[in-house]
Amino acid sequence: MKKYWILVILFLAGLTISGINPHDYFTWILEVSPAIIGLIILIITFKKFRFSYFVYVLILLHSYILFVGGHYTYAEVPFFDWIKDVFHQSRNNYDKLGHFVQGFVPAIIVRELFVRLEVVKEKWLAFLTICVCLSISVVYEFLEWFVAIASGQSADSFLGTQGYAWDTQSDMFYAFIGAICMTTILSRFHNKQIDKIKAVA
């Protein structure tokens, strides 16, 4: 149990540091709230369904990406400003990393649920995992749209489009690529992690 508490402590430490003098608290709350909601859900369901430890580590890393984006806003993360200048890019692309991970990490969560709960057959596993992740990305874009309508100009930092007309479509594309990468690169390793859980159960 100690190793799980370490992850929780690291989560809370990252959240706290992120919340110290962020760009603005409205954007910070919007960006970090998915991680906070996720933590609450994982704690509530921990006894009934415990994911492999590897999944929890990836969720923590995803949370850190949200914390950094919430602190600086996705359009103003300093390291990605440096990348923009060095490679002569037209925008800060930290949000694309965020959306790639938005496909990658949910994919391994969905995949583990599908496998351990025996929801789908093996031949459909990768396809349906990617489909669910795309759906999650679409719902998130709907959420951003709703916030923009409800909040007006104050949601600009949350949207982070930086004047790019195809930002929504590219966000979903990066999530799509992230989900594909997870299912092709980590499937065998993930299966081993799941087998360890089955062996203990």
C-alpha positions as CSV (number, residue, x, y, z in Angstrom):
1,M,0.0,0.0,0.0
2,K,2.9,2.3,0.7
3,K,3.7,2.6,-3.1
4,Y,0.2,3.8,-3.8
5,W,0.4,6.4,-1.0
6,I,3.6,7.7,-2.5
7,L,1.8,8.4,-5.8
8,V,-1.0,10.2,-3.9
9,I,1.6,12.4,-2.1
10,L,3.4,13.1,-5.4
11,F,0.0,14.1,-6.9
12,L,-0.8,16.5,-4.1
13,A,2.7,18.0,-4.1
14,G,2.4,18.6,-7.9
15,L,-1.1,20.1,-7.5
16,T,0.1,22.4,-4.7
17,I,3.1,23.7,-6.6
18,S,1.0,24.2,-9.7
19,G,-1.4,26.3,-7.7
20,I,1.2,28.7,-6.5
21,N,0.8,32.0,-8.4
22,P,-0.5,30.5,-11.6
23,H,-1.2,32.6,-14.7
24,D,-4.8,33.0,-13.5
25,Y,-6.8,30.8,-11.2
26,F,-9.8,30.5,-13.5
27,T,-7.7,28.7,-16.1
28,W,-5.8,26.8,-13.4
29,I,-9.1,25.4,-12.0
30,L,-10.3,24.4,-15.5
31,E,-7.1,22.6,-16.4
32,V,-6.4,20.7,-13.1
33,S,-10.0,19.8,-12.3
34,P,-9.9,16.6,-14.6
35,A,-7.0,15.3,-12.5
36,I,-8.7,16.1,-9.2
37,I,-11.9,14.4,-10.3
38,G,-9.9,11.4,-11.6
39,L,-8.1,11.1,-8.2
40,I,-11.4,11.1,-6.4
41,I,-12.8,8.4,-8.7
42,L,-9.7,6.2,-8.3
43,I,-9.8,6.5,-4.5
44,I,-13.5,5.6,-4.4
45,T,-13.1,2.6,-6.7
46,F,-9.7,1.4,-5.4
47,K,-11.0,-1.5,-3.3
48,K,-13.4,-2.7,-5.9
49,F,-11.1,-2.4,-8.9
50,R,-7.4,-1.8,-8.5
51,F,-5.5,-1.0,-11.7
52,S,-2.0,-2.2,-12.3
53,Y,0.6,0.0,-10.7
54,F,2.0,1.0,-14.1
55,V,-1.4,2.5,-15.0
56,Y,-1.4,4.6,-11.8
57,V,2.1,5.9,-12.6
58,L,1.0,7.0,-16.1
59,I,-2.0,8.7,-14.6
60,L,0.3,10.6,-12.3
61,L,2.4,11.7,-15.3
62,H,-0.7,12.8,-17.1
63,S,-1.8,14.8,-14.1
64,Y,1.6,16.5,-14.0
65,I,1.1,17.6,-17.6
66,L,-2.2,19.1,-16.6
67,F,-0.6,20.8,-13.6
68,V,2.0,22.5,-15.8
69,G,-0.6,23.5,-18.4
70,G,-2.8,24.9,-15.6
71,H,0.1,26.9,-14.0
72,Y,1.4,28.5,-17.2
73,T,-1.5,28.0,-19.6
74,Y,-0.8,25.6,-22.5
75,A,0.1,28.5,-24.8
76,E,2.9,29.8,-22.5
77,V,4.8,26.9,-21.1
78,P,8.4,28.3,-21.0
79,F,10.2,25.1,-22.3
80,F,8.0,24.9,-25.3
81,D,8.5,28.6,-26.0
82,W,12.2,27.7,-26.2
83,I,11.4,24.8,-28.6
84,K,9.2,27.2,-30.6
85,D,12.1,29.6,-31.0
86,V,14.8,27.0,-31.7
87,F,12.8,25.2,-34.3
88,H,11.1,28.3,-35.7
89,Q,7.6,27.1,-35.0
90,S,4.6,29.4,-35.3
91,R,3.1,28.5,-31.9
92,N,3.8,27.0,-28.5
93,N,2.9,23.3,-29.0
94,Y,2.7,22.1,-25.4
95,D,-1.0,21.6,-25.9
96,K,-0.2,19.0,-28.6
97,L,1.8,17.0,-26.0
98,G,-1.2,17.3,-23.7
99,H,-3.6,16.0,-26.3
100,F,-1.2,13.2,-27.3
101,V,-1.1,12.1,-23.7
102,Q,-4.9,12.5,-23.5
103,G,-5.1,9.7,-26.0
104,F,-2.2,7.6,-24.7
105,V,-3.1,7.4,-21.0
106,P,-6.8,6.9,-21.3
107,A,-6.0,4.2,-23.8
108,I,-4.2,2.1,-21.3
109,I,-6.9,2.7,-18.7
110,V,-9.6,1.6,-21.2
111,R,-7.6,-1.3,-22.4
112,E,-7.1,-2.6,-18.8
113,L,-10.9,-2.3,-18.1
114,F,-11.7,-4.2,-21.4
115,V,-9.2,-7.0,-20.7
116,R,-9.8,-7.6,-17.0
117,L,-13.6,-7.2,-17.2
118,E,-13.7,-9.3,-20.4
119,V,-15.7,-6.6,-22.2
120,V,-14.4,-7.3,-25.7
121,K,-12.6,-10.1,-27.6
122,E,-8.9,-9.8,-28.3
123,K,-9.3,-9.1,-32.0
124,W,-11.5,-6.0,-31.3
125,L,-9.4,-4.8,-28.3
126,A,-7.1,-2.3,-30.0
127,F,-9.8,-0.9,-32.3
128,L,-12.4,-0.3,-29.6
129,T,-9.8,1.1,-27.2
130,I,-8.9,3.7,-29.8
131,C,-12.5,4.4,-30.5
132,V,-13.3,5.1,-26.8
133,C,-10.2,7.4,-26.6
134,L,-11.4,9.4,-29.6
135,S,-14.8,9.7,-28.0
136,I,-13.1,11.1,-24.8
137,S,-11.2,13.6,-26.9
138,V,-14.4,14.7,-28.7
139,V,-16.2,15.2,-25.4
140,Y,-13.3,17.2,-24.0
141,E,-13.5,19.5,-27.1
142,F,-17.2,19.9,-26.5
143,L,-16.4,20.9,-23.0
144,E,-13.9,23.5,-24.2
145,W,-16.6,24.8,-26.6
146,F,-19.2,25.1,-23.8
147,V,-16.7,26.9,-21.5
148,A,-15.8,29.3,-24.3
149,I,-19.5,30.1,-24.9
150,A,-20.3,30.4,-21.2
151,S,-17.2,32.4,-20.2
152,G,-16.4,34.5,-23.3
153,Q,-12.9,36.0,-23.4
154,S,-11.9,34.6,-20.1
155,A,-11.7,31.1,-21.6
156,D,-9.1,32.0,-24.2
157,S,-6.3,30.7,-22.1
158,F,-8.2,27.5,-21.5
159,L,-8.8,27.0,-25.2
160,G,-5.2,27.8,-26.2
161,T,-5.9,27.9,-29.9
162,Q,-3.3,30.6,-30.4
163,G,-5.1,31.7,-33.6
164,Y,-4.9,28.3,-35.2
165,A,-8.1,27.7,-37.2
166,W,-7.8,23.9,-37.1
167,D,-6.8,23.6,-33.4
168,T,-9.8,21.4,-32.4
169,Q,-9.2,19.0,-35.2
170,S,-5.5,18.7,-34.6
171,D,-6.1,18.2,-30.8
172,M,-8.3,15.2,-31.6
173,F,-5.8,13.9,-34.1
174,Y,-3.0,14.0,-31.5
175,A,-5.2,12.1,-29.1
176,F,-5.8,9.6,-31.9
177,I,-2.1,9.2,-32.4
178,G,-1.5,8.8,-28.7
179,A,-4.0,6.0,-28.4
180,I,-2.5,4.2,-31.4
181,C,1.0,4.5,-30.0
182,M,-0.2,3.0,-26.7
183,T,-1.9,0.0,-28.3
184,T,1.0,-0.8,-30.6
185,I,4.0,-0.1,-28.3
186,L,2.8,-1.1,-24.8
187,S,0.3,-3.9,-25.3
188,R,2.7,-6.7,-24.6
189,F,4.1,-5.0,-21.5
190,H,0.6,-4.1,-20.3
191,N,-0.5,-7.8,-20.7
192,K,2.4,-8.8,-18.4
193,Q,1.3,-6.3,-15.8
194,I,-2.3,-7.6,-16.0
195,D,-1.0,-11.2,-15.7
196,K,0.8,-10.2,-12.4
197,I,-2.5,-9.0,-11.0
198,K,-4.3,-12.2,-12.1
199,A,-1.6,-14.3,-10.5
200,V,-2.0,-12.5,-7.1
201,A,-5.8,-12.6,-7.2
